[in-house]
Amino acid sequence: MEQGPDGRTPVVLRPGEGRPYEMGGMHAVFKADGAETASRYNVSEWWLDPHTLGPGAHSHDEDDVFYVLEGVMDFLVGDEWIQCPPGCFVLVPGGVTHTFKNTGDVRALALNIGAPGGFEDSMPAIVDYCQEHPPGPA
């Protein structure tokens, strides 16, 4: 494939492809980050099994953008829980406390974009933490 002017190569992934991270009832697949985006952003899928809590309330410097594709996810943004069906868009500015969960009966999926990039470097430690403290039931 032709490279862009900055030397990056286009990325085309088929369904299910990417860098997977298993965390019990929570599963992430990173589609593009690091060198692929010149660390400007990262793109990932976040899957939650039915009745599964997400990562727990947290904040970080990066903005988080979520777009719900399947199922229904509940998002905590600041101190408010918001139920989000497919097509729901959530922008969490850096520094705002947030998390998500699936209280429904079907698996849920949200596309996530983090900007700037860099959050993906935390994924191995997050996986280790989730292996020791699996997400509980929602």
ZITA-V168413 format. One record per backbone hydrogen bond with DSSP energy under -0.5 kcal/mol. CO is the residue of the C=O (numbers start at 1). NH is the residue of the N-H. If there is no record, write none. Layout:
# ZITA-V168413
CO;NH, CO;NH
This chain:
# ZITA-V168413
2;10, 4;7, 8;4, 14;17, 18;20, 19;30, 21;28, 23;26, 23;135, 25;49, 26;23, 27;47, 28;21, 29;31, 29;45, 30;19, 32;43, 33;36, 34;37, 34;39, 35;38, 37;40, 39;117, 40;116, 42;114, 43;31, 43;32, 44;112, 45;29, 46;110, 47;27, 48;108, 49;52, 51;138, 52;102, 58;98, 60;95, 63;115, 64;92, 65;113, 66;90, 67;111, 68;87, 70;109, 73;75, 73;84, 74;101, 75;77, 75;82, 76;99, 77;79, 77;80, 80;77, 82;75, 83;85, 84;73, 85;88, 88;68, 90;66, 90;92, 91;93, 92;64, 93;96, 97;78, 98;58, 99;76, 100;54, 101;74, 101;103, 102;52, 104;51, 108;48, 109;69, 109;70, 110;46, 111;67, 112;44, 113;65, 114;42, 115;63, 118;121, 119;122, 120;123, 122;126, 123;127, 124;128, 125;129, 126;130, 127;131, 128;132, 129;133, 136;53
